[in-house]
Amino acid sequence: METAGDGAARPRRPGAWLAALLFAGVSLVVGCRAADTDAVTPVPQLLAFLPWLLLPTAVGLLLTLRARRWTGAVWGVALLGLLAWYVEPYGKTDDPTGPPVAQLRVLTANVEYGRATGPLVDAVRREKPDLVFVQECDRRCGAVLERDLSATHPHRSAVDGDGSKGSVILSRLPLTPTPPVPGTMGMPGATADVGGRTIRLLLAHPVPPFPDQVPVWQRELAGIRDAARAARDVPTVLAGDFNASQDHAAFRHILDTGLRDAARLDGADRTPTWPARTAPAFGAQIDHILVSEEFAADRARFLGLGDSDHRAVLVDLTLHAGR
């Protein structure tokens, strides 16, 4: 009579197979994160939600423990450790040097094809930002902003366009428009005099990483990186809907030019801005205000605009004398 110890096959554990599938998917994404690459679909899309991959990894670990698959358990623990490491904020946070010379309040908002133009006008009147970066501002949106905000923000640099292609920078301070960053959607630029210093203003809005547009997304983020490092000796504010989080290599390469994420400087680096319907409980931070080392940041806030799928980002900046 054959006993269980006489070579009988081990019982199948469906949970162990499910855990292996979960670990394989998470390993693909984490491996690309470790290799500093956004790779190809579906990796860029999943990287936006990298912290949430802790959940399937934890489920897989529980399944392997129940199935007593110790090799799988080691795999799961290693993945949890790597995810916890990469969830940590990325980029520099050192304080600026020199005395403060001016303060700025900056707002960036994607108004989703102009639908949230009215709520944006209300937010600008309520929060009184000095600079407003607006993405997906179609021609109707641009006309409304000029009509309703020209008294407080008379200066602008814009790329006109229908649908998502239009963008505008509004300012209380005089602006000198500069050539836009090349891209599918408008990314205007300008310079302004702040506290006796010239600062650069750049609006970012690359295409989203849709499966058929990942190479374009990567190329446009690289163009934003090149624009950011073109004049590194000039104080810079680069703001907008980047369609990328700190878990995307293309976005980290922008930070590697020396820019800092203002939300991170104020301890809010993982606060979701998209999709607005599920934020702040679930989402990704893809809307950013990036600043050069001459700026300190305080009071980062995230504003729902009601009719937009993005939350606006509002932050108070202090420009220091610096170098």
Phi, psi and chi 1 to 4 in degrees:
 res  aa     phi    psi   chi1   chi2   chi3   chi4
   1 MET       -  129.0  179.4  176.6  179.2      -
   2 GLU   -84.6  135.4 -174.0  178.4   69.2      -
   3 THR  -104.2  170.6   65.8      -      -      -
   4 ALA   -60.8  -25.5      -      -      -      -
   5 GLY   -87.8    1.2      -      -      -      -
   6 ASP   -96.8   31.8  -66.8  -30.0      -      -
   7 GLY    96.1   11.6      -      -      -      -
   8 ALA   -61.3  145.0      -      -      -      -
   9 ALA   -63.4  142.9      -      -      -      -
  10 ARG   -67.5  141.7  -64.6  179.2   67.5 -177.3
  11 PRO   -64.3  145.2   23.6  -34.4      -      -
  12 ARG   -69.7  142.2  -68.2 -172.5  175.4 -175.9
  13 ARG  -121.0   93.0  -54.5  -86.2 -172.8  176.5
  14 PRO   -55.2  -33.4  -22.4   32.9      -      -
  15 GLY   -62.8  -34.2      -      -      -      -
  16 ALA   -67.8  -38.2      -      -      -      -
  17 TRP   -66.8  -41.0  -75.5  103.9      -      -
  18 LEU   -62.9  -40.9  176.4   57.3      -      -
  19 ALA   -61.8  -40.9      -      -      -      -
  20 ALA   -63.0  -40.0      -      -      -      -
  21 LEU   -64.3  -43.5  -70.9  173.4      -      -
  22 LEU   -61.8  -45.4  -69.1  172.3      -      -
  23 PHE   -64.8  -36.6  -71.1  163.4      -      -
  24 ALA   -65.0  -43.9      -      -      -      -
  25 GLY   -63.5  -45.5      -      -      -      -
  26 VAL   -65.8  -37.7  173.4      -      -      -
  27 SER   -63.0  -37.2  -65.4      -      -      -
  28 LEU   -59.6  -46.8  171.7   65.0      -      -
  29 VAL   -69.0  -46.1  179.0      -      -      -
  30 VAL   -65.4  -36.7  172.7      -      -      -
  31 GLY   -62.3  -41.1      -      -      -      -
  32 CYS   -67.0  -37.7  -70.2      -      -      -
  33 ARG   -61.5  -43.3  175.1   66.2  176.1   82.7
  34 ALA   -67.4  -32.9      -      -      -      -
  35 ALA   -83.6    0.7      -      -      -      -
  36 ASP    58.9   47.4 -163.1   32.8      -      -
  37 THR  -139.3  147.3  177.5      -      -      -
  38 ASP   -92.7   -7.6  -65.2  -41.1      -      -
  39 ALA    51.2 -137.7      -      -      -      -
  40 VAL  -129.3  170.0  -63.1      -      -      -
  41 THR   -51.3  133.7  -61.9      -      -      -
  42 PRO   -98.3   12.4   37.3  -37.4      -      -
  43 VAL   -62.9  -48.9  172.9      -      -      -
  44 PRO   -58.5  -38.1  -21.3   33.3      -      -
  45 GLN   -67.4  -40.1  -64.3   82.2    5.6      -
  46 LEU   -74.5  -31.6  -68.0  173.5      -      -
  47 LEU   -60.6  -30.6  -82.1  168.9      -      -
  48 ALA   -59.6  -25.5      -      -      -      -
  49 PHE  -115.6   30.7  -59.9   98.5      -      -
  50 LEU   -53.3  -43.6 -175.9  135.8      -      -
  51 PRO   -59.6  -29.3  -23.7   34.9      -      -
  52 TRP   -74.6  -12.1  -58.3   98.6      -      -
  53 LEU   -70.9  -10.0  -64.0 -177.6      -      -
  54 LEU   -59.6  -32.9  -72.4  164.8      -      -
  55 LEU   -67.1  -56.3  179.8   58.5      -      -
  56 PRO   -62.0  -30.0   19.9  -31.7      -      -
  57 THR   -66.8  -42.6  -54.3      -      -      -
  58 ALA   -65.0  -39.8      -      -      -      -
  59 VAL   -61.9  -45.7  170.1      -      -      -
  60 GLY   -60.3  -39.1      -      -      -      -
  61 LEU   -64.7  -42.2 -177.7   57.5      -      -
  62 LEU   -62.1  -40.7  -71.0  175.0      -      -
  63 LEU   -64.5  -40.4  -69.1  172.5      -      -
  64 THR   -68.9  -35.4   58.0      -      -      -
  65 LEU   -67.5  -40.4  -68.6  174.0      -      -
  66 ARG   -64.8  -35.7  -73.5 -171.2   62.2 -173.6
  67 ALA   -84.4   -5.6      -      -      -      -
  68 ARG    58.8   41.3  -61.7 -174.8  179.9 -178.4
  69 ARG   -98.3   94.0  -60.4  -66.0 -161.3 -128.6
  70 TRP   -73.2  -30.7  -53.2  120.7      -      -
  71 THR   -63.7  -42.6  -59.6      -      -      -
  72 GLY   -63.2  -36.3      -      -      -      -
  73 ALA   -63.9  -39.8      -      -      -      -
  74 VAL   -64.2  -40.8  171.2      -      -      -
  75 TRP   -58.4  -47.2 -172.0    3.9      -      -
  76 GLY   -63.8  -42.0      -      -      -      -
  77 VAL   -64.2  -40.1  169.0      -      -      -
  78 ALA   -63.4  -41.0      -      -      -      -
  79 LEU   -64.7  -42.1  -76.5  177.0      -      -
  80 LEU   -60.1  -41.5  -75.9  176.5      -      -
  81 GLY   -63.8  -42.6      -      -      -      -
  82 LEU   -65.6  -43.0  -75.5  170.5      -      -
  83 LEU   -62.1  -43.3  -75.6  168.3      -      -
  84 ALA   -61.3  -36.3      -      -      -      -
  85 TRP   -65.5  -44.9  174.8  -94.6      -      -
  86 TYR   -78.8  -16.2  -71.2  127.3      -      -
  87 VAL   -70.4  -21.3  165.1      -      -      -
  88 GLU   -61.3  147.2  -72.3  -63.2  -54.8      -
  89 PRO   -60.3  151.4  -21.6   32.7      -      -
  90 TYR  -114.7  143.1 -177.8   88.0      -      -
  91 GLY   108.9  171.0      -      -      -      -
  92 LYS   -83.1  152.6  -61.7  178.4 -179.7  179.2
  93 THR  -137.4   16.7   57.7      -      -      -
  94 ASP   -64.8  149.3   45.2  -52.1      -      -
  95 ASP   -73.9  148.3  -65.8  -31.4      -      -
  96 PRO   -69.0  158.2   23.3  -31.7      -      -
  97 THR  -102.5  161.6   59.0      -      -      -
  98 GLY    84.0  164.5      -      -      -      -
  99 PRO   -73.6  154.3   27.8  -35.3      -      -
 100 PRO   -68.1  141.1   22.8  -31.2      -      -
 101 VAL  -121.2  -19.6  -64.4      -      -      -
 102 ALA  -165.4  158.2      -      -      -      -
 103 GLN  -122.7  144.8  -68.7 -171.6  -36.1      -
 104 LEU  -136.5  140.3  -73.2  171.2      -      -
 105 ARG  -109.3  126.4  177.7  166.8  -68.8  179.7
 106 VAL  -121.8  136.7  178.3      -      -      -
 107 LEU  -127.2  134.3  173.2   69.1      -      -
 108 THR  -125.0  139.0 -177.7      -      -      -
 109 ALA  -150.5  132.9      -      -      -      -
 110 ASN   -96.0  116.3 -178.9  -40.2      -      -
 111 VAL   -95.6   13.0  -66.7      -      -      -
 112 GLU    49.3   80.4 -166.5 -179.3    3.8      -
 113 TYR    58.6   28.3  -53.9  108.0      -      -
 114 GLY    83.2   -2.1      -      -      -      -
 115 ARG   -64.1  -31.4  -66.3  169.9 -173.3  154.0
 116 ALA   -99.6   24.2      -      -      -      -
 117 THR   -61.4  -45.6  -56.3      -      -      -
 118 GLY   -59.6  -51.8      -      -      -      -
 119 PRO   -59.5  -32.7  -27.5   34.9      -      -
 120 LEU   -65.5  -44.5  173.3   63.9      -      -
 121 VAL   -57.7  -42.5  169.2      -      -      -
 122 ASP   -62.5  -42.6  -66.9  -21.0      -      -
 123 ALA   -65.5  -40.1      -      -      -      -
 124 VAL   -64.9  -43.0  170.7      -      -      -
 125 ARG   -64.6  -34.6  -72.4  171.6  170.6  168.7
 126 ARG   -78.6  -43.9 -178.9  178.8   64.4 -108.5
 127 GLU   -91.7  -19.9  -57.0  -66.4  -14.9      -
 128 LYS    54.8   53.5  -62.2  177.7  173.8   56.9
 129 PRO   -70.5  153.2   28.0  -35.0      -      -
 130 ASP   -81.6  -33.5  -60.6  -69.8      -      -
 131 LEU  -128.5  137.0  -61.2  169.0      -      -
 132 VAL  -130.1  121.7 -175.1      -      -      -
 133 PHE  -105.5  118.2  -65.1   74.3      -      -
 134 VAL  -120.0  124.1 -169.8      -      -      -
 135 GLN  -108.3  156.0  -54.7   90.2   56.8      -
 136 GLU    56.5   41.5  -61.6 -165.9   17.4      -
 137 CYS   -98.1   96.7 -177.2      -      -      -
 138 ASP   -71.3 -177.6   60.4    8.0      -      -
 139 ARG   -63.9  -36.3  -71.5 -174.4  170.2   89.2
 140 ARG   -64.9  -41.9 -175.6 -167.6   64.8   84.3
 141 CYS   -59.6  -45.8  162.5      -      -      -
 142 GLY   -60.6  -39.0      -      -      -      -
 143 ALA   -66.8  -39.9      -      -      -      -
 144 VAL   -65.4  -43.3  171.0      -      -      -
 145 LEU   -63.8  -39.3  -65.1 -179.0      -      -
 146 GLU   -66.3  -39.0 -175.2  169.5    8.2      -
 147 ARG   -69.4  -43.7 -178.7 -166.0   68.7 -160.7
 148 ASP   -93.3  -20.7  -66.6  -11.1      -      -
 149 LEU  -121.4    2.7  -64.0  178.0      -      -
 150 SER   -65.2  -24.9   59.6      -      -      -
 151 ALA   -69.5  -36.3      -      -      -      -
 152 THR   -98.9  -28.8   57.8      -      -      -
 153 HIS  -130.1   74.4  -65.3   76.4      -      -
 154 PRO   -76.8  -12.2   27.6  -33.9      -      -
 155 HIS  -107.0  142.4  -50.9  -73.9      -      -
 156 ARG  -151.8  155.0   61.4  171.0   48.8 -156.6
 157 SER  -133.9  123.7  177.9      -      -      -
 158 ALA  -138.8  156.6      -      -      -      -
 159 VAL  -119.1  111.5  174.2      -      -      -
 160 ASP   -75.7  146.0  -67.4  -30.4      -      -
 161 GLY  -179.7  159.7      -      -      -      -
 162 ASP   -87.3  161.8  -65.6  -41.1      -      -
 163 GLY    59.0 -128.4      -      -      -      -
 164 SER   -87.0   -1.9   64.0      -      -      -
 165 LYS   -80.5  -22.3  -65.7 -177.5  178.9 -179.5
 166 GLY   -81.9  142.4      -      -      -      -
 167 SER  -148.7  154.2  -68.5      -      -      -
 168 VAL  -150.7  143.8   59.4      -      -      -
 169 ILE  -107.2  122.4  -57.8  171.9      -      -
 170 LEU  -105.3  146.9  -57.1  177.2      -      -
 171 SER  -149.2  145.0  175.1      -      -      -
 172 ARG   -76.6  -25.0  -67.4  179.8 -178.5  -86.2
 173 LEU   -95.3  150.1  -53.4  167.4      -      -
 174 PRO   -57.8  139.7  -25.2   35.4      -      -
 175 LEU  -119.5  147.5  -63.3  179.5      -      -
 176 THR  -114.2  106.5  -59.9      -      -      -
 177 PRO   -59.3  144.6  -24.4   35.5      -      -
 178 THR  -122.4  163.8   57.7      -      -      -
 179 PRO   -57.9  138.8  -26.3   35.6      -      -
 180 PRO   -68.6  157.1   24.4  -32.6      -      -
 181 VAL   -72.4  129.3  177.9      -      -      -
 182 PRO   -60.9  138.5  -21.7   33.0      -      -
 183 GLY  -179.7  170.2      -      -      -      -
 184 THR   -64.5  -39.1  -54.4      -      -      -
 185 MET  -110.8  158.4  -63.7  179.4  -75.1      -
 186 GLY   -66.5  133.0      -      -      -      -
 187 MET  -134.7   76.1  -66.4 -170.4  -83.4      -
 188 PRO   -70.4  163.5   26.3  -34.4      -      -
 189 GLY  -136.6  168.5      -      -      -      -
 190 ALA  -166.9  167.8      -      -      -      -
 191 THR  -123.0  155.2   60.6      -      -      -
 192 ALA  -144.9  154.6      -      -      -      -
 193 ASP   -94.4  118.9 -176.2  -80.0      -      -
 194 VAL  -127.9  115.1  177.4      -      -      -
 195 GLY    58.5   32.6      -      -      -      -
 196 GLY    83.2    4.4      -      -      -      -
 197 ARG  -119.4  143.8  -61.4 -164.4   65.8  180.0
 198 THR   -81.1  128.2  -62.6      -      -      -
 199 ILE  -120.2  149.2   68.8  168.7      -      -
 200 ARG   -93.7  141.0  -73.4 -164.8  -53.6  160.8
 201 LEU  -122.4  126.3  -51.9  175.5      -      -
 202 LEU  -131.3  134.1  -61.6  171.1      -      -
 203 LEU  -102.7  132.7 -175.0  147.9      -      -
 204 ALA  -109.9  132.4      -      -      -      -
 205 HIS  -160.7   73.0 -166.1 -157.2      -      -
 206 PRO   -73.2  165.5   30.5  -36.2      -      -
 207 VAL   -64.7  153.8  -60.4      -      -      -
 208 PRO   -68.4  157.8  -14.3   28.3      -      -
 209 PRO   -82.1   58.2   30.4  -35.3      -      -
 210 PHE   -61.9  153.6  -66.6  134.9      -      -
 211 PRO   -51.5  -36.5  -30.7   37.3      -      -
 212 ASP   -91.4    4.9   61.4  -20.0      -      -
 213 GLN  -126.0   11.6  -70.0 -172.6  -53.3      -
 214 VAL   -58.5  -44.9  168.1      -      -      -
 215 PRO   -61.6  -37.0  -23.7   35.1      -      -
 216 VAL   -67.1  -43.7  179.9      -      -      -
 217 TRP   -56.4  -46.1  169.9   76.2      -      -
 218 GLN   -65.0  -41.1  -68.3  171.5  -35.0      -
 219 ARG   -66.5  -40.7 -176.4  168.2   63.0 -110.9
 220 GLU   -71.7  -35.9  -67.6 -171.4   -2.3      -
 221 LEU   -65.1  -36.5  -78.0  167.4      -      -
 222 ALA   -64.3  -36.5      -      -      -      -
 223 GLY   -65.1  -38.5      -      -      -      -
 224 ILE   -64.6  -41.8  -65.8  169.2      -      -
 225 ARG   -59.2  -44.9  176.5 -156.8   62.3 -154.5
 226 ASP   -63.5  -39.1  -67.1  -18.0      -      -
 227 ALA   -65.7  -36.8      -      -      -      -
 228 ALA   -65.8  -36.2      -      -      -      -
 229 ARG   -95.0    4.3   66.8 -176.1 -179.4 -171.4
 230 ALA   -68.6  -29.4      -      -      -      -
 231 ALA  -141.5   69.8      -      -      -      -
 232 ARG   -71.1  -11.9  -64.6  178.0   62.3  176.5
 233 ASP   -88.0    0.7   57.3  -24.7      -      -
 234 VAL  -108.4  129.3  179.6      -      -      -
 235 PRO   -54.4  136.3  -25.0   33.6      -      -
 236 THR  -133.9  139.9  -61.7      -      -      -
 237 VAL  -121.7  119.1  177.6      -      -      -
 238 LEU  -120.7  113.4  168.0   59.0      -      -
 239 ALA  -137.5  153.0      -      -      -      -
 240 GLY   151.1 -165.6      -      -      -      -
 241 ASP   -94.0  102.9  169.5   13.0      -      -
 242 PHE   -84.3  -10.1  -73.0   75.9      -      -
 243 ASN    50.0   36.5  -79.7  -51.9      -      -
 244 ALA  -159.6  148.7      -      -      -      -
 245 SER  -113.6  179.3   74.2      -      -      -
 246 GLN   -67.1  -11.0   71.0  166.0   41.4      -
 247 ASP   -87.3   -2.1  -62.2  -52.8      -      -
 248 HIS   -94.4  130.9  -70.5  111.1      -      -
 249 ALA   -59.9  -38.9      -      -      -      -
 250 ALA   -63.3  -33.3      -      -      -      -
 251 PHE   -76.2  -40.0 -178.7   72.9      -      -
 252 ARG   -61.2  -33.2  -68.0 -166.3  -58.0  -82.7
 253 HIS   -66.1  -28.2  -64.1  164.6      -      -
 254 ILE   -68.9  -43.6  -64.9  172.9      -      -
 255 LEU   -62.8  -31.1  -66.0  177.7      -      -
 256 ASP   -68.1  -10.9  -69.9  -17.7      -      -
 257 THR   -73.7   -8.1   66.4      -      -      -
 258 GLY   113.3   -2.5      -      -      -      -
 259 LEU   -77.1  154.7  -63.1  179.4      -      -
 260 ARG  -119.6  146.9  -74.7   99.1  161.9  120.2
 261 ASP   -84.5  118.6 -164.7  -46.5      -      -
 262 ALA   -60.0  -36.8      -      -      -      -
 263 ALA   -62.7  -40.9      -      -      -      -
 264 ARG   -65.4  -38.4 -173.3 -159.6  169.3 -177.8
 265 LEU   -59.6  -25.7  -65.5  177.9      -      -
 266 ASP  -103.7   13.6 -163.2   39.6      -      -
 267 GLY    79.1   21.5      -      -      -      -
 268 ALA  -122.9   39.5      -      -      -      -
 269 ASP   -71.7  -20.1   52.3  -80.4      -      -
 270 ARG  -110.5   13.6  -74.3  -72.2 -176.4 -177.3
 271 THR   -72.8  119.8  -56.0      -      -      -
 272 PRO   -66.7  143.6  -20.8   32.9      -      -
 273 THR  -116.3  -13.3   61.9      -      -      -
 274 TRP  -150.2  141.9  174.6   88.6      -      -
 275 PRO   -75.8  140.5   26.0  -31.7      -      -
 276 ALA   -62.4  -28.4      -      -      -      -
 277 ARG   -63.2  -33.0 -179.3  173.7  -63.1 -179.4
 278 THR  -105.8  -10.0   58.1      -      -      -
 279 ALA   -74.8  147.9      -      -      -      -
 280 PRO   -90.1    3.1   33.8  -36.2      -      -
 281 ALA   -68.6  -37.7      -      -      -      -
 282 PHE  -147.1  138.9  173.8   80.0      -      -
 283 GLY   152.6 -166.8      -      -      -      -
 284 ALA  -133.7  149.9      -      -      -      -
 285 GLN   -91.6  100.2 -171.7  178.3  101.5      -
 286 ILE  -116.3   -4.7   62.7  173.5      -      -
 287 ASP  -103.0  127.4  -59.7   85.7      -      -
 288 HIS  -138.3  153.6  -52.4  -85.7      -      -
 289 ILE  -119.0  108.8  -63.5  173.4      -      -
 290 LEU  -100.9  140.9  -53.4 -175.2      -      -
 291 VAL  -135.3  153.3  -63.4      -      -      -
 292 SER   -79.2  175.9   55.8      -      -      -
 293 GLU   -66.8  -11.4   63.5 -176.3   17.7      -
 294 GLU   -78.9   -5.8  -65.0   87.4   -2.7      -
 295 PHE  -110.0  142.0  -70.6   95.1      -      -
 296 ALA  -106.5  154.6      -      -      -      -
 297 ALA  -127.5  146.1      -      -      -      -
 298 ASP  -150.9  154.2 -172.2   30.8      -      -
 299 ARG    55.6   53.5  -61.7 -172.4   65.7 -146.1
 300 ALA   -70.6  128.5      -      -      -      -
 301 ARG  -132.0  154.1  -74.5  144.8  -75.9  165.8
 302 PHE  -125.8  119.5  -57.9   85.9      -      -
 303 LEU  -112.5  127.7  -47.4  177.2      -      -
 304 GLY   -76.8  133.2      -      -      -      -
 305 LEU  -105.0    7.3  -64.2 -178.7      -      -
 306 GLY    77.2  -61.2      -      -      -      -
 307 ASP   -99.5    7.9  -63.4  -40.5      -      -
 308 SER  -113.7  150.9  174.5      -      -      -
 309 ASP   -84.9    2.0   57.3  -14.9      -      -
 310 HIS  -115.8  150.1  -69.3 -109.2      -      -
 311 ARG   -93.0  141.3  -65.6 -157.3  -65.9  169.9
 312 ALA   -75.3  154.0      -      -      -      -
 313 VAL  -115.2  130.4 -177.0      -      -      -
 314 LEU  -128.1  131.7  178.3   70.3      -      -
 315 VAL  -147.7  148.2   68.5      -      -      -
 316 ASP   -97.0  126.9  -68.3  -18.7      -      -
 317 LEU  -113.5  146.5  -58.3  176.7      -      -
 318 THR  -121.2  120.8  -58.1      -      -      -
 319 LEU   -87.2  128.1  173.7   64.6      -      -
 320 HIS  -106.1  158.8  -71.0 -108.2      -      -
 321 ALA   -60.4  -32.9      -      -      -      -
 322 GLY    61.8 -140.4      -      -      -      -
 323 ARG   -70.1      -  -68.2  168.2  -69.6 -161.6
